[in-house]
């Protein structure tokens, strides 16, 4: 695996190299860059990596500037001490987002995630010998399309002036109230998230989550029981409990029952 490091702190550079080699001794570090200018120049060259580790605050500005100056079709794992950039990071080619000081386990998980996506997509099938075809660009673009189509494994939430992530397995349900959407954990904690329910439907695995109505998306594990209700509807009891009635329309009843029985 060929990796490009974009990091302006010498100690962080050495630590990343050490951990990457510990993960896989065959990893090749193509270059270690510390500026937006150098990164843009490198990404315009023919020597392209498989994966980029990119700090956000570089010696001459924010690494997000790279994406405005060159088309980046290579997966990126962001590394930074500033968690306020997390949401913006996932709007570009982010495979993952690591907060400094980076822990080995988090780093290894991020690389494994990249390798799993690459293996599942079977990149070798995208290669061709056509003269008018760019196999390097095409295979990375296809990898990124596949990565963006996979379901989220966690969500970032804000707690006072800090941010943390909530694993999908710990989420009971989502609900909308006015124009705000809340994430509710199995431990009864609520967090505001920057998604609407329609967007969430695209990011959640439909085998695990179901859109009950205009207000609720529930995990299968949060459904206590389902009761017959007036006018052929169903009433769903959730855990943690909610104060209002969670009703499923007559039209959606067959789909819900099929989902519950799948």
Secondary structure by P-SEA (a helix, b strand, c coil): cbbbbbcccaaaaaaaaaaaaaaccccccccccccaaaaaaaaaccccccccccccccccccaaaaaacccccbbbbbbcccccaaaaaaaccccccccccccaaaaaaaaaaaaaaaaaacccccccccccccaaaaaaaaaaaaaaaccccbbbbbcccbbbbbccccccbbbbcccbbbbbcccbbbbbccccaaaaaaacccccccccccccccccccccccccccccbbbbbbcccccccccccccaaaaaaaaaac
